[in-house]
């Protein structure tokens, strides 16, 4: 079983692009990282770029209506556009 890690980048007030992202969680090699939280689209782009150099095997974005939608993968068990039924931790 490959691990799933949540990376919360959500904010509760307006922010500016120069404000830093939260530190990356510990990511085991090959894990699926699910980005989640209410945030501007540019913050998601910055987080995706930050995750690009991580040991993640795949990256997904959480959509409350669908679940985790895979947006990039280097693992055969996940493919772009795949929807995974999960809820982020609260």
PDB file with one MODEL, atoms N, CA, C and O in Angstrom:
MODEL        1
ATOM      1  N   UNK A   1       0.847  -1.191   0.000  1.00  0.00           N
ATOM      2  CA  UNK A   1       0.000   0.000   0.000  1.00  0.00           C
ATOM      3  C   UNK A   1       0.888   1.249   0.000  1.00  0.00           C
ATOM      4  O   UNK A   1       1.741   1.407   0.874  1.00  0.00           O
ATOM      5  N   UNK A   2       0.692   2.108  -0.951  1.00  0.00           N
ATOM      6  CA  UNK A   2       1.453   3.354  -1.038  1.00  0.00           C
ATOM      7  C   UNK A   2       0.777   4.400  -0.164  1.00  0.00           C
ATOM      8  O   UNK A   2      -0.450   4.477  -0.101  1.00  0.00           O
ATOM      9  N   UNK A   3       1.580   5.191   0.499  1.00  0.00           N
ATOM     10  CA  UNK A   3       1.049   6.191   1.423  1.00  0.00           C
ATOM     11  C   UNK A   3       0.424   7.384   0.712  1.00  0.00           C
ATOM     12  O   UNK A   3       0.778   7.720  -0.419  1.00  0.00           O
ATOM     13  N   UNK A   4      -0.518   8.013   1.413  1.00  0.00           N
ATOM     14  CA  UNK A   4      -1.139   9.244   0.958  1.00  0.00           C
ATOM     15  C   UNK A   4      -0.837  10.317   2.006  1.00  0.00           C
ATOM     16  O   UNK A   4      -1.019  10.104   3.205  1.00  0.00           O
ATOM     17  N   UNK A   5      -0.373  11.470   1.530  1.00  0.00           N
ATOM     18  CA  UNK A   5      -0.001  12.576   2.411  1.00  0.00           C
ATOM     19  C   UNK A   5      -0.808  13.801   1.997  1.00  0.00           C
ATOM     20  O   UNK A   5      -0.912  14.100   0.807  1.00  0.00           O
ATOM     21  N   UNK A   6      -1.374  14.505   2.960  1.00  0.00           N
ATOM     22  CA  UNK A   6      -2.097  15.737   2.663  1.00  0.00           C
ATOM     23  C   UNK A   6      -1.193  16.937   2.905  1.00  0.00           C
ATOM     24  O   UNK A   6      -0.454  16.989   3.889  1.00  0.00           O
ATOM     25  N   UNK A   7      -1.266  17.900   1.989  1.00  0.00           N
ATOM     26  CA  UNK A   7      -0.505  19.150   2.096  1.00  0.00           C
ATOM     27  C   UNK A   7      -1.516  20.286   2.063  1.00  0.00           C
ATOM     28  O   UNK A   7      -2.041  20.628   1.004  1.00  0.00           O
ATOM     29  N   UNK A   8      -1.786  20.868   3.224  1.00  0.00           N
ATOM     30  CA  UNK A   8      -2.780  21.934   3.334  1.00  0.00           C
ATOM     31  C   UNK A   8      -2.128  23.287   3.052  1.00  0.00           C
ATOM     32  O   UNK A   8      -1.194  23.696   3.742  1.00  0.00           O
ATOM     33  N   UNK A   9      -2.633  23.973   2.028  1.00  0.00           N
ATOM     34  CA  UNK A   9      -2.109  25.295   1.674  1.00  0.00           C
ATOM     35  C   UNK A   9      -3.186  26.369   1.837  1.00  0.00           C
ATOM     36  O   UNK A   9      -2.996  27.508   1.413  1.00  0.00           O
ATOM     37  N   UNK A  10      -4.303  26.010   2.446  1.00  0.00           N
ATOM     38  CA  UNK A  10      -5.423  26.923   2.595  1.00  0.00           C
ATOM     39  C   UNK A  10      -5.111  28.124   3.462  1.00  0.00           C
ATOM     40  O   UNK A  10      -4.231  28.089   4.323  1.00  0.00           O
ATOM     41  N   UNK A  11      -5.854  29.184   3.212  1.00  0.00           N
ATOM     42  CA  UNK A  11      -5.720  30.422   3.976  1.00  0.00           C
ATOM     43  C   UNK A  11      -7.104  30.854   4.451  1.00  0.00           C
ATOM     44  O   UNK A  11      -8.120  30.494   3.856  1.00  0.00           O
ATOM     45  N   UNK A  12      -7.127  31.639   5.540  1.00  0.00           N
ATOM     46  CA  UNK A  12      -8.420  32.103   6.060  1.00  0.00           C
ATOM     47  C   UNK A  12      -8.586  33.609   5.953  1.00  0.00           C
ATOM     48  O   UNK A  12      -9.530  34.183   6.496  1.00  0.00           O
ATOM     49  N   UNK A  13      -7.647  34.250   5.238  1.00  0.00           N
ATOM     50  CA  UNK A  13      -7.739  35.697   5.005  1.00  0.00           C
ATOM     51  C   UNK A  13      -7.020  35.994   3.688  1.00  0.00           C
ATOM     52  O   UNK A  13      -6.242  35.168   3.211  1.00  0.00           O
ATOM     53  N   UNK A  14      -7.271  37.154   3.101  1.00  0.00           N
ATOM     54  CA  UNK A  14      -6.556  37.491   1.864  1.00  0.00           C
ATOM     55  C   UNK A  14      -5.037  37.483   2.098  1.00  0.00           C
ATOM     56  O   UNK A  14      -4.551  37.900   3.150  1.00  0.00           O
ATOM     57  N   UNK A  15      -4.314  37.003   1.099  1.00  0.00           N
ATOM     58  CA  UNK A  15      -2.857  36.945   1.196  1.00  0.00           C
ATOM     59  C   UNK A  15      -2.242  37.544  -0.064  1.00  0.00           C
ATOM     60  O   UNK A  15      -2.929  37.797  -1.054  1.00  0.00           O
ATOM     61  N   UNK A  16      -0.955  37.762  -0.003  1.00  0.00           N
ATOM     62  CA  UNK A  16      -0.200  38.286  -1.133  1.00  0.00           C
ATOM     63  C   UNK A  16       0.724  37.189  -1.667  1.00  0.00           C
ATOM     64  O   UNK A  16       1.094  36.278  -0.926  1.00  0.00           O
ATOM     65  N   UNK A  17       1.099  37.269  -2.944  1.00  0.00           N
ATOM     66  CA  UNK A  17       1.931  36.210  -3.532  1.00  0.00           C
ATOM     67  C   UNK A  17       3.283  36.006  -2.858  1.00  0.00           C
ATOM     68  O   UNK A  17       3.846  34.915  -2.956  1.00  0.00           O
ATOM     69  N   UNK A  18       3.821  37.006  -2.183  1.00  0.00           N
ATOM     70  CA  UNK A  18       5.140  36.838  -1.560  1.00  0.00           C
ATOM     71  C   UNK A  18       5.070  36.129  -0.207  1.00  0.00           C
ATOM     72  O   UNK A  18       6.104  35.799   0.374  1.00  0.00           O
ATOM     73  N   UNK A  19       3.857  35.893   0.298  1.00  0.00           N
ATOM     74  CA  UNK A  19       3.737  35.181   1.573  1.00  0.00           C
ATOM     75  C   UNK A  19       4.079  33.704   1.358  1.00  0.00           C
ATOM     76  O   UNK A  19       3.612  33.092   0.398  1.00  0.00           O
ATOM     77  N   UNK A  20       4.891  33.136   2.248  1.00  0.00           N
ATOM     78  CA  UNK A  20       5.393  31.774   2.009  1.00  0.00           C
ATOM     79  C   UNK A  20       4.335  30.694   2.144  1.00  0.00           C
ATOM     80  O   UNK A  20       3.343  30.841   2.858  1.00  0.00           O
ATOM     81  N   UNK A  21       4.580  29.616   1.440  1.00  0.00           N
ATOM     82  CA  UNK A  21       3.772  28.414   1.589  1.00  0.00           C
ATOM     83  C   UNK A  21       4.133  27.733   2.900  1.00  0.00           C
ATOM     84  O   UNK A  21       5.220  27.951   3.435  1.00  0.00           O
ATOM     85  N   UNK A  22       3.234  26.913   3.419  1.00  0.00           N
ATOM     86  CA  UNK A  22       3.608  26.117   4.584  1.00  0.00           C
ATOM     87  C   UNK A  22       4.747  25.161   4.191  1.00  0.00           C
ATOM     88  O   UNK A  22       4.883  24.813   3.017  1.00  0.00           O
ATOM     89  N   UNK A  23       5.555  24.740   5.155  1.00  0.00           N
ATOM     90  CA  UNK A  23       6.595  23.761   4.827  1.00  0.00           C
ATOM     91  C   UNK A  23       5.959  22.468   4.323  1.00  0.00           C
ATOM     92  O   UNK A  23       4.845  22.117   4.711  1.00  0.00           O
ATOM     93  N   UNK A  24       6.674  21.775   3.465  1.00  0.00           N
ATOM     94  CA  UNK A  24       6.177  20.488   2.980  1.00  0.00           C
ATOM     95  C   UNK A  24       6.091  19.499   4.136  1.00  0.00           C
ATOM     96  O   UNK A  24       6.938  19.511   5.029  1.00  0.00           O
ATOM     97  N   UNK A  25       5.067  18.640   4.122  1.00  0.00           N
ATOM     98  CA  UNK A  25       5.024  17.578   5.126  1.00  0.00           C
ATOM     99  C   UNK A  25       6.100  16.541   4.787  1.00  0.00           C
ATOM    100  O   UNK A  25       6.711  16.606   3.721  1.00  0.00           O
ATOM    101  N   UNK A  26       6.325  15.612   5.670  1.00  0.00           N
ATOM    102  CA  UNK A  26       7.224  14.504   5.362  1.00  0.00           C
ATOM    103  C   UNK A  26       6.565  13.666   4.265  1.00  0.00           C
ATOM    104  O   UNK A  26       5.420  13.237   4.405  1.00  0.00           O
ATOM    105  N   UNK A  27       7.296  13.439   3.176  1.00  0.00           N
ATOM    106  CA  UNK A  27       6.744  12.723   2.024  1.00  0.00           C
ATOM    107  C   UNK A  27       7.582  11.477   1.767  1.00  0.00           C
ATOM    108  O   UNK A  27       8.719  11.580   1.308  1.00  0.00           O
ATOM    109  N   UNK A  28       7.028  10.298   2.060  1.00  0.00           N
ATOM    110  CA  UNK A  28       7.748   9.073   1.746  1.00  0.00           C
ATOM    111  C   UNK A  28       7.897   8.921   0.223  1.00  0.00           C
ATOM    112  O   UNK A  28       7.019   9.332  -0.535  1.00  0.00           O
ATOM    113  N   UNK A  29       9.007   8.331  -0.211  1.00  0.00           N
ATOM    114  CA  UNK A  29       9.240   8.145  -1.643  1.00  0.00           C
ATOM    115  C   UNK A  29       8.079   7.389  -2.273  1.00  0.00           C
ATOM    116  O   UNK A  29       7.685   6.324  -1.799  1.00  0.00           O
ATOM    117  N   UNK A  30       7.537   7.958  -3.350  1.00  0.00           N
ATOM    118  CA  UNK A  30       6.454   7.332  -4.092  1.00  0.00           C
ATOM    119  C   UNK A  30       5.059   7.630  -3.587  1.00  0.00           C
ATOM    120  O   UNK A  30       4.085   7.153  -4.171  1.00  0.00           O
ATOM    121  N   UNK A  31       4.929   8.404  -2.518  1.00  0.00           N
ATOM    122  CA  UNK A  31       3.615   8.687  -1.935  1.00  0.00           C
ATOM    123  C   UNK A  31       2.765   9.553  -2.863  1.00  0.00           C
ATOM    124  O   UNK A  31       3.283  10.286  -3.706  1.00  0.00           O
ATOM    125  N   UNK A  32       1.456   9.450  -2.686  1.00  0.00           N
ATOM    126  CA  UNK A  32       0.509  10.344  -3.342  1.00  0.00           C
ATOM    127  C   UNK A  32       0.336  11.548  -2.422  1.00  0.00           C
ATOM    128  O   UNK A  32      -0.051  11.391  -1.264  1.00  0.00           O
ATOM    129  N   UNK A  33       0.620  12.747  -2.925  1.00  0.00           N
ATOM    130  CA  UNK A  33       0.436  13.965  -2.143  1.00  0.00           C
ATOM    131  C   UNK A  33      -0.838  14.650  -2.636  1.00  0.00           C
ATOM    132  O   UNK A  33      -0.991  14.921  -3.827  1.00  0.00           O
ATOM    133  N   UNK A  34      -1.744  14.923  -1.707  1.00  0.00           N
ATOM    134  CA  UNK A  34      -3.003  15.591  -2.026  1.00  0.00           C
ATOM    135  C   UNK A  34      -2.927  17.014  -1.473  1.00  0.00           C
ATOM    136  O   UNK A  34      -2.883  17.215  -0.259  1.00  0.00           O
ATOM    137  N   UNK A  35      -2.912  18.003  -2.380  1.00  0.00           N
ATOM    138  CA  UNK A  35      -2.950  19.407  -1.953  1.00  0.00           C
ATOM    139  C   UNK A  35      -4.399  19.762  -1.654  1.00  0.00           C
ATOM    140  O   UNK A  35      -5.310  19.370  -2.383  1.00  0.00           O
ATOM    141  N   UNK A  36      -4.599  20.508  -0.574  1.00  0.00           N
ATOM    142  CA  UNK A  36      -5.973  20.889  -0.238  1.00  0.00           C
ATOM    143  C   UNK A  36      -5.994  22.203   0.507  1.00  0.00           C
ATOM    144  O   UNK A  36      -4.978  22.662   1.030  1.00  0.00           O
ATOM    145  N   UNK A  37      -7.177  22.804   0.547  1.00  0.00           N
ATOM    146  CA  UNK A  37      -7.388  24.055   1.262  1.00  0.00           C
ATOM    147  C   UNK A  37      -7.859  25.152   0.324  1.00  0.00           C
ATOM    148  O   UNK A  37      -7.559  25.151  -0.870  1.00  0.00           O
ATOM    149  N   UNK A  38      -8.598  26.080   0.891  1.00  0.00           N
ATOM    150  CA  UNK A  38      -9.100  27.208   0.114  1.00  0.00           C
ATOM    151  C   UNK A  38      -7.972  28.219  -0.060  1.00  0.00           C
ATOM    152  O   UNK A  38      -7.453  28.767   0.912  1.00  0.00           O
ATOM    153  N   UNK A  39      -7.601  28.455  -1.328  1.00  0.00           N
ATOM    154  CA  UNK A  39      -6.469  29.341  -1.622  1.00  0.00           C
ATOM    155  C   UNK A  39      -6.563  29.818  -3.071  1.00  0.00           C
ATOM    156  O   UNK A  39      -7.218  29.179  -3.895  1.00  0.00           O
ATOM    157  N   UNK A  40      -5.914  30.933  -3.381  1.00  0.00           N
ATOM    158  CA  UNK A  40      -5.897  31.412  -4.769  1.00  0.00           C
ATOM    159  C   UNK A  40      -5.203  30.395  -5.683  1.00  0.00           C
ATOM    160  O   UNK A  40      -4.347  29.626  -5.247  1.00  0.00           O
ATOM    161  N   UNK A  41      -5.589  30.414  -6.943  1.00  0.00           N
ATOM    162  CA  UNK A  41      -5.028  29.462  -7.905  1.00  0.00           C
ATOM    163  C   UNK A  41      -3.513  29.615  -8.015  1.00  0.00           C
ATOM    164  O   UNK A  41      -2.811  28.621  -8.203  1.00  0.00           O
ATOM    165  N   UNK A  42      -2.994  30.841  -7.901  1.00  0.00           N
ATOM    166  CA  UNK A  42      -1.541  31.012  -8.002  1.00  0.00           C
ATOM    167  C   UNK A  42      -0.824  30.332  -6.848  1.00  0.00           C
ATOM    168  O   UNK A  42       0.317  29.897  -7.003  1.00  0.00           O
ATOM    169  N   UNK A  43      -1.474  30.233  -5.692  1.00  0.00           N
ATOM    170  CA  UNK A  43      -0.857  29.533  -4.560  1.00  0.00           C
ATOM    171  C   UNK A  43      -0.764  28.036  -4.848  1.00  0.00           C
ATOM    172  O   UNK A  43       0.211  27.387  -4.471  1.00  0.00           O
ATOM    173  N   UNK A  44      -1.777  27.494  -5.515  1.00  0.00           N
ATOM    174  CA  UNK A  44      -1.725  26.087  -5.925  1.00  0.00           C
ATOM    175  C   UNK A  44      -0.601  25.852  -6.920  1.00  0.00           C
ATOM    176  O   UNK A  44       0.091  24.837  -6.853  1.00  0.00           O
ATOM    177  N   UNK A  45      -0.417  26.797  -7.850  1.00  0.00           N
ATOM    178  CA  UNK A  45       0.683  26.680  -8.808  1.00  0.00           C
ATOM    179  C   UNK A  45       2.030  26.682  -8.113  1.00  0.00           C
ATOM    180  O   UNK A  45       2.910  25.894  -8.460  1.00  0.00           O
ATOM    181  N   UNK A  46       2.198  27.560  -7.135  1.00  0.00           N
ATOM    182  CA  UNK A  46       3.452  27.621  -6.374  1.00  0.00           C
ATOM    183  C   UNK A  46       3.675  26.319  -5.600  1.00  0.00           C
ATOM    184  O   UNK A  46       4.796  25.812  -5.545  1.00  0.00           O
ATOM    185  N   UNK A  47       2.613  25.781  -5.007  1.00  0.00           N
ATOM    186  CA  UNK A  47       2.736  24.532  -4.253  1.00  0.00           C
ATOM    187  C   UNK A  47       3.083  23.375  -5.182  1.00  0.00           C
ATOM    188  O   UNK A  47       3.906  22.527  -4.838  1.00  0.00           O
ATOM    189  N   UNK A  48       2.462  23.337  -6.354  1.00  0.00           N
ATOM    190  CA  UNK A  48       2.771  22.281  -7.322  1.00  0.00           C
ATOM    191  C   UNK A  48       4.248  22.351  -7.706  1.00  0.00           C
ATOM    192  O   UNK A  48       4.919  21.321  -7.781  1.00  0.00           O
ATOM    193  N   UNK A  49       4.748  23.542  -7.946  1.00  0.00           N
ATOM    194  CA  UNK A  49       6.160  23.709  -8.293  1.00  0.00           C
ATOM    195  C   UNK A  49       7.059  23.232  -7.153  1.00  0.00           C
ATOM    196  O   UNK A  49       8.072  22.574  -7.390  1.00  0.00           O
ATOM    197  N   UNK A  50       6.689  23.564  -5.927  1.00  0.00           N
ATOM    198  CA  UNK A  50       7.473  23.146  -4.758  1.00  0.00           C
ATOM    199  C   UNK A  50       7.477  21.621  -4.628  1.00  0.00           C
ATOM    200  O   UNK A  50       8.491  21.032  -4.252  1.00  0.00           O
ATOM    201  N   UNK A  51       6.357  20.987  -4.934  1.00  0.00           N
ATOM    202  CA  UNK A  51       6.254  19.528  -4.832  1.00  0.00           C
ATOM    203  C   UNK A  51       6.991  18.808  -5.957  1.00  0.00           C
ATOM    204  O   UNK A  51       7.322  17.630  -5.830  1.00  0.00           O
ATOM    205  N   UNK A  52       7.247  19.508  -7.048  1.00  0.00           N
ATOM    206  CA  UNK A  52       7.879  18.867  -8.212  1.00  0.00           C
ATOM    207  C   UNK A  52       9.210  18.209  -7.852  1.00  0.00           C
ATOM    208  O   UNK A  52       9.533  17.150  -8.390  1.00  0.00           O
ATOM    209  N   UNK A  53       9.974  18.805  -6.968  1.00  0.00           N
ATOM    210  CA  UNK A  53      11.264  18.249  -6.582  1.00  0.00           C
ATOM    211  C   UNK A  53      11.198  17.316  -5.383  1.00  0.00           C
ATOM    212  O   UNK A  53      12.236  16.906  -4.863  1.00  0.00           O
ATOM    213  N   UNK A  54      10.009  16.978  -4.942  1.00  0.00           N
ATOM    214  CA  UNK A  54       9.855  16.129  -3.760  1.00  0.00           C
ATOM    215  C   UNK A  54       9.892  14.649  -4.154  1.00  0.00           C
ATOM    216  O   UNK A  54       9.891  14.324  -5.341  1.00  0.00           O
ATOM    217  N   UNK A  55       9.925  13.755  -3.164  1.00  0.00           N
ATOM    218  CA  UNK A  55       9.900  12.322  -3.477  1.00  0.00           C
ATOM    219  C   UNK A  55       8.508  11.777  -3.807  1.00  0.00           C
ATOM    220  O   UNK A  55       8.336  10.563  -3.907  1.00  0.00           O
ATOM    221  N   UNK A  56       7.513  12.653  -3.977  1.00  0.00           N
ATOM    222  CA  UNK A  56       6.152  12.205  -4.294  1.00  0.00           C
ATOM    223  C   UNK A  56       6.120  11.417  -5.600  1.00  0.00           C
ATOM    224  O   UNK A  56       6.825  11.745  -6.554  1.00  0.00           O
ATOM    225  N   UNK A  57       5.300  10.384  -5.630  1.00  0.00           N
ATOM    226  CA  UNK A  57       5.108   9.605  -6.849  1.00  0.00           C
ATOM    227  C   UNK A  57       3.968  10.149  -7.681  1.00  0.00           C
ATOM    228  O   UNK A  57       3.908   9.911  -8.888  1.00  0.00           O
ATOM    229  N   UNK A  58       3.057  10.880  -7.046  1.00  0.00           N
ATOM    230  CA  UNK A  58       1.927  11.488  -7.747  1.00  0.00           C
ATOM    231  C   UNK A  58       1.411  12.641  -6.906  1.00  0.00           C
ATOM    232  O   UNK A  58       1.599  12.685  -5.690  1.00  0.00           O
ATOM    233  N   UNK A  59       0.753  13.579  -7.588  1.00  0.00           N
ATOM    234  CA  UNK A  59       0.190  14.751  -6.924  1.00  0.00           C
ATOM    235  C   UNK A  59      -1.267  14.883  -7.342  1.00  0.00           C
ATOM    236  O   UNK A  59      -1.612  14.738  -8.515  1.00  0.00           O
ATOM    237  N   UNK A  60      -2.114  15.161  -6.357  1.00  0.00           N
ATOM    238  CA  UNK A  60      -3.536  15.361  -6.619  1.00  0.00           C
ATOM    239  C   UNK A  60      -3.981  16.649  -5.940  1.00  0.00           C
ATOM    240  O   UNK A  60      -3.321  17.152  -5.031  1.00  0.00           O
ATOM    241  N   UNK A  61      -5.103  17.165  -6.396  1.00  0.00           N
ATOM    242  CA  UNK A  61      -5.721  18.351  -5.812  1.00  0.00           C
ATOM    243  C   UNK A  61      -7.090  17.931  -5.287  1.00  0.00           C
ATOM    244  O   UNK A  61      -7.857  17.271  -5.989  1.00  0.00           O
ATOM    245  N   UNK A  62      -7.391  18.315  -4.053  1.00  0.00           N
ATOM    246  CA  UNK A  62      -8.673  17.946  -3.466  1.00  0.00           C
ATOM    247  C   UNK A  62      -9.767  18.890  -3.938  1.00  0.00           C
ATOM    248  O   UNK A  62      -9.631  20.111  -3.857  1.00  0.00           O
ATOM    249  N   UNK A  63     -10.853  18.310  -4.433  1.00  0.00           N
ATOM    250  CA  UNK A  63     -12.059  19.039  -4.818  1.00  0.00           C
ATOM    251  C   UNK A  63     -13.178  18.510  -3.923  1.00  0.00           C
ATOM    252  O   UNK A  63     -13.474  17.316  -3.960  1.00  0.00           O
ATOM    253  N   UNK A  64     -13.809  19.376  -3.117  1.00  0.00           N
ATOM    254  CA  UNK A  64     -14.820  18.880  -2.179  1.00  0.00           C
ATOM    255  C   UNK A  64     -16.000  18.169  -2.844  1.00  0.00           C
ATOM    256  O   UNK A  64     -16.666  17.357  -2.202  1.00  0.00           O
ATOM    257  N   UNK A  65     -16.265  18.455  -4.102  1.00  0.00           N
ATOM    258  CA  UNK A  65     -17.379  17.800  -4.799  1.00  0.00           C
ATOM    259  C   UNK A  65     -16.992  16.437  -5.371  1.00  0.00           C
ATOM    260  O   UNK A  65     -17.854  15.580  -5.567  1.00  0.00           O
ATOM    261  N   UNK A  66     -15.700  16.232  -5.639  1.00  0.00           N
ATOM    262  CA  UNK A  66     -15.260  15.011  -6.315  1.00  0.00           C
ATOM    263  C   UNK A  66     -14.401  14.100  -5.461  1.00  0.00           C
ATOM    264  O   UNK A  66     -14.604  12.887  -5.435  1.00  0.00           O
ATOM    265  N   UNK A  67     -13.447  14.683  -4.768  1.00  0.00           N
ATOM    266  CA  UNK A  67     -12.412  13.924  -4.063  1.00  0.00           C
ATOM    267  C   UNK A  67     -11.064  14.430  -4.542  1.00  0.00           C
ATOM    268  O   UNK A  67     -10.957  15.574  -4.984  1.00  0.00           O
ATOM    269  N   UNK A  68     -10.041  13.605  -4.462  1.00  0.00           N
ATOM    270  CA  UNK A  68      -8.704  13.984  -4.899  1.00  0.00           C
ATOM    271  C   UNK A  68      -8.567  13.679  -6.400  1.00  0.00           C
ATOM    272  O   UNK A  68      -8.752  12.541  -6.832  1.00  0.00           O
ATOM    273  N   UNK A  69      -8.243  14.705  -7.177  1.00  0.00           N
ATOM    274  CA  UNK A  69      -8.083  14.551  -8.625  1.00  0.00           C
ATOM    275  C   UNK A  69      -6.589  14.557  -8.933  1.00  0.00           C
ATOM    276  O   UNK A  69      -5.903  15.543  -8.665  1.00  0.00           O
ATOM    277  N   UNK A  70      -6.086  13.466  -9.490  1.00  0.00           N
ATOM    278  CA  UNK A  70      -4.661  13.345  -9.807  1.00  0.00           C
ATOM    279  C   UNK A  70      -4.323  14.298 -10.947  1.00  0.00           C
ATOM    280  O   UNK A  70      -4.980  14.294 -11.988  1.00  0.00           O
ATOM    281  N   UNK A  71      -3.285  15.120 -10.738  1.00  0.00           N
ATOM    282  CA  UNK A  71      -2.876  16.079 -11.767  1.00  0.00           C
ATOM    283  C   UNK A  71      -1.505  15.759 -12.354  1.00  0.00           C
ATOM    284  O   UNK A  71      -1.147  16.283 -13.409  1.00  0.00           O
ATOM    285  N   UNK A  72      -0.738  14.906 -11.685  1.00  0.00           N
ATOM    286  CA  UNK A  72       0.580  14.492 -12.194  1.00  0.00           C
ATOM    287  C   UNK A  72       0.932  13.163 -11.546  1.00  0.00           C
ATOM    288  O   UNK A  72       0.671  12.953 -10.362  1.00  0.00           O
ATOM    289  N   UNK A  73       1.526  12.264 -12.326  1.00  0.00           N
ATOM    290  CA  UNK A  73       1.872  10.963 -11.771  1.00  0.00           C
ATOM    291  C   UNK A  73       3.072  10.349 -12.479  1.00  0.00           C
ATOM    292  O   UNK A  73       3.240  10.472 -13.692  1.00  0.00           O
ATOM    293  N   UNK A  74       3.894   9.689 -11.684  1.00  0.00           N
ATOM    294  CA  UNK A  74       4.991   8.870 -12.190  1.00  0.00           C
ATOM    295  C   UNK A  74       4.835   7.438 -11.680  1.00  0.00           C
ATOM    296  O   UNK A  74       5.796   6.669 -11.680  1.00  0.00           O
ATOM    297  N   UNK A  75       3.641   7.088 -11.250  1.00  0.00           N
ATOM    298  CA  UNK A  75       3.356   5.770 -10.700  1.00  0.00           C
ATOM    299  C   UNK A  75       2.250   5.116 -11.515  1.00  0.00           C
ATOM    300  O   UNK A  75       1.294   5.787 -11.902  1.00  0.00           O
ATOM    301  N   UNK A  76       2.361   3.816 -11.783  1.00  0.00           N
ATOM    302  CA  UNK A  76       1.341   3.154 -12.618  1.00  0.00           C
ATOM    303  C   UNK A  76      -0.041   3.060 -11.984  1.00  0.00           C
ATOM    304  O   UNK A  76      -1.032   2.926 -12.701  1.00  0.00           O
ATOM    305  N   UNK A  77      -0.132   3.126 -10.656  1.00  0.00           N
ATOM    306  CA  UNK A  77      -1.447   2.992 -10.025  1.00  0.00           C
ATOM    307  C   UNK A  77      -2.294   4.259 -10.090  1.00  0.00           C
ATOM    308  O   UNK A  77      -3.484   4.220  -9.780  1.00  0.00           O
ATOM    309  N   UNK A  78      -1.697   5.384 -10.487  1.00  0.00           N
ATOM    310  CA  UNK A  78      -2.443   6.627 -10.622  1.00  0.00           C
ATOM    311  C   UNK A  78      -2.218   7.213 -12.004  1.00  0.00           C
ATOM    312  O   UNK A  78      -1.136   7.089 -12.577  1.00  0.00           O
ATOM    313  N   UNK A  79      -3.255   7.853 -12.534  1.00  0.00           N
ATOM    314  CA  UNK A  79      -3.127   8.529 -13.830  1.00  0.00           C
ATOM    315  C   UNK A  79      -3.829   9.886 -13.762  1.00  0.00           C
ATOM    316  O   UNK A  79      -4.765  10.082 -12.986  1.00  0.00           O
ATOM    317  N   UNK A  80      -3.354  10.815 -14.592  1.00  0.00           N
ATOM    318  CA  UNK A  80      -3.931  12.155 -14.625  1.00  0.00           C
ATOM    319  C   UNK A  80      -5.431  12.068 -14.886  1.00  0.00           C
ATOM    320  O   UNK A  80      -5.877  11.356 -15.785  1.00  0.00           O
ATOM    321  N   UNK A  81      -6.195  12.798 -14.092  1.00  0.00           N
ATOM    322  CA  UNK A  81      -7.648  12.798 -14.220  1.00  0.00           C
ATOM    323  C   UNK A  81      -8.342  11.765 -13.343  1.00  0.00           C
ATOM    324  O   UNK A  81      -9.565  11.797 -13.203  1.00  0.00           O
ATOM    325  N   UNK A  82      -7.593  10.863 -12.759  1.00  0.00           N
ATOM    326  CA  UNK A  82      -8.185   9.861 -11.872  1.00  0.00           C
ATOM    327  C   UNK A  82      -8.725  10.550 -10.620  1.00  0.00           C
ATOM    328  O   UNK A  82      -8.073  11.438 -10.071  1.00  0.00           O
ATOM    329  N   UNK A  83      -9.907  10.148 -10.170  1.00  0.00           N
ATOM    330  CA  UNK A  83     -10.519  10.700  -8.969  1.00  0.00           C
ATOM    331  C   UNK A  83     -10.450   9.651  -7.872  1.00  0.00           C
ATOM    332  O   UNK A  83     -10.870   8.510  -8.066  1.00  0.00           O
ATOM    333  N   UNK A  84      -9.921  10.036  -6.724  1.00  0.00           N
ATOM    334  CA  UNK A  84      -9.765   9.141  -5.591  1.00  0.00           C
ATOM    335  C   UNK A  84     -10.684   9.629  -4.485  1.00  0.00           C
ATOM    336  O   UNK A  84     -10.642  10.798  -4.101  1.00  0.00           O
ATOM    337  N   UNK A  85     -11.510   8.732  -3.975  1.00  0.00           N
ATOM    338  CA  UNK A  85     -12.503   9.076  -2.958  1.00  0.00           C
ATOM    339  C   UNK A  85     -11.834   9.176  -1.583  1.00  0.00           C
ATOM    340  O   UNK A  85     -11.633   8.167  -0.907  1.00  0.00           O
ATOM    341  N   UNK A  86     -11.494  10.400  -1.182  1.00  0.00           N
ATOM    342  CA  UNK A  86     -10.869  10.640   0.125  1.00  0.00           C
ATOM    343  C   UNK A  86     -11.423  11.936   0.701  1.00  0.00           C
ATOM    344  O   UNK A  86     -11.978  12.770  -0.015  1.00  0.00           O
ATOM    345  N   UNK A  87     -11.261  12.080   1.993  1.00  0.00           N
ATOM    346  CA  UNK A  87     -11.573  13.344   2.672  1.00  0.00           C
ATOM    347  C   UNK A  87     -10.313  13.773   3.395  1.00  0.00           C
ATOM    348  O   UNK A  87      -9.664  12.952   4.042  1.00  0.00           O
ATOM    349  N   UNK A  88      -9.949  15.060   3.297  1.00  0.00           N
ATOM    350  CA  UNK A  88      -8.757  15.512   4.024  1.00  0.00           C
ATOM    351  C   UNK A  88      -9.002  15.498   5.528  1.00  0.00           C
ATOM    352  O   UNK A  88     -10.138  15.622   5.985  1.00  0.00           O
ATOM    353  N   UNK A  89      -7.934  15.346   6.284  1.00  0.00           N
ATOM    354  CA  UNK A  89      -8.095  15.386   7.746  1.00  0.00           C
ATOM    355  C   UNK A  89      -8.539  16.784   8.188  1.00  0.00           C
ATOM    356  O   UNK A  89      -8.183  17.780   7.558  1.00  0.00           O
ATOM    357  N   UNK A  90      -9.291  16.850   9.237  1.00  0.00           N
ATOM    358  CA  UNK A  90      -9.774  18.147   9.750  1.00  0.00           C
ATOM    359  C   UNK A  90      -9.111  18.479  11.038  1.00  0.00           C
ATOM    360  O   UNK A  90      -9.387  19.527  11.622  1.00  0.00           O
TER     361      UNK A  90
ENDMDL
END
